[in-house]
Amino acid sequence: MENLKKQFGKRLKELREKKKLSQEQLAEIVNMESRHISRIETGNSFTTIENLDKIANALDVNISTLFEFEHKQNREIMQKEIIKIIKHSDDRELELIFRIIKNVCL
């Protein structure tokens, strides 16, 4: 459970910063104390379902987006997943993957 709270906190911080909101601004929007937002982001606390809904609305995301941690996996896991996807791709999919990677990395 501790790991989940820490992952959630990192994700919340990432989404809040992407929205260019301070902890204080987010707290005001969702009617919470900024201390509580800070404790959530550090993984030292969690919140209620009702507050999750308010937070998601304030960040313009679905609640499920708050729990999307896959992109924060370590490098080795991501590489293995990419290789697995590539191995199971047909020629058309492989060409599309190649174009996407080429455009992103260049």
C-alpha positions in Angstrom: 0.0 0.0 0.0 2.9 2.4 0.8 4.2 2.0 -2.8 0.8 2.7 -4.2 0.5 5.9 -2.2 4.0 7.0 -3.3 3.2 6.3 -7.0 -0.1 8.1 -6.7 1.6 11.1 -5.1 4.2 11.3 -7.8 1.4 11.1 -10.4 -0.6 13.8 -8.7 2.3 16.1 -8.6 3.1 15.4 -12.3 -0.4 16.2 -13.4 -0.6 19.2 -11.1 2.6 20.7 -12.5 1.5 19.9 -16.1 -1.6 22.0 -15.3 0.8 24.7 -13.9 -0.9 24.7 -10.5 0.7 25.2 -7.2 -0.2 22.9 -4.3 -2.0 25.9 -2.8 -4.0 26.6 -6.0 -5.1 23.0 -6.3 -6.0 22.9 -2.6 -8.2 26.0 -3.0 -9.9 24.6 -6.1 -10.8 21.2 -4.4 -11.4 22.8 -1.0 -8.6 21.0 0.9 -5.7 22.2 2.9 -2.5 22.6 1.0 -0.7 20.6 3.7 -2.9 17.6 2.8 -2.0 18.0 -0.9 1.6 18.0 0.1 1.2 14.9 2.2 -0.6 13.1 -0.6 2.2 14.0 -3.1 4.9 12.7 -0.8 3.0 9.4 -0.3 2.4 10.1 3.4 -1.3 10.3 3.1 -4.2 9.5 0.8 -7.7 11.0 0.3 -11.3 10.1 -0.1 -13.2 9.0 -3.2 -15.0 12.3 -3.1 -11.7 14.2 -3.1 -10.3 12.0 -5.9 -13.3 13.1 -8.0 -12.7 16.8 -7.2 -8.9 16.5 -7.9 -9.5 14.8 -11.2 -12.0 17.5 -12.2 -9.6 20.2 -11.2 -6.9 18.6 -13.3 -9.3 18.0 -16.2 -8.6 14.2 -16.2 -10.5 11.0 -15.5 -10.0 9.5 -12.1 -8.4 6.5 -13.8 -5.7 8.9 -15.2 -4.6 9.6 -11.6 -3.6 5.9 -11.3 -1.7 5.6 -14.6 1.9 4.9 -13.4 3.2 2.7 -16.3 5.1 5.5 -17.9 7.2 5.9 -14.7 8.5 2.4 -14.8 12.2 1.9 -14.8 14.2 1.8 -18.1 14.8 -1.9 -18.2 11.1 -2.7 -17.8 10.1 -0.2 -20.5 12.7 -1.6 -22.9 11.5 -5.1 -22.4 7.9 -4.0 -23.0 8.8 -2.2 -26.2 10.7 -5.2 -27.5 7.7 -7.4 -26.7 5.4 -5.1 -28.6 7.8 -5.0 -31.6 8.1 -8.8 -31.7 4.4 -9.2 -31.9 3.8 -6.5 -34.5 2.9 -7.2 -38.1 4.8 -5.3 -40.9 2.3 -2.4 -41.0 2.4 -1.9 -37.2 6.2 -2.1 -37.2 6.4 0.6 -39.8 4.1 2.8 -37.8 6.2 2.2 -34.6 9.3 3.0 -36.5 7.9 6.3 -37.9 6.7 7.4 -34.5 10.0 6.6 -32.8 12.0 8.3 -35.5 9.9 11.5 -35.3 10.0 11.6 -31.5 13.7 10.9 -31.2 15.0 13.2 -34.0 
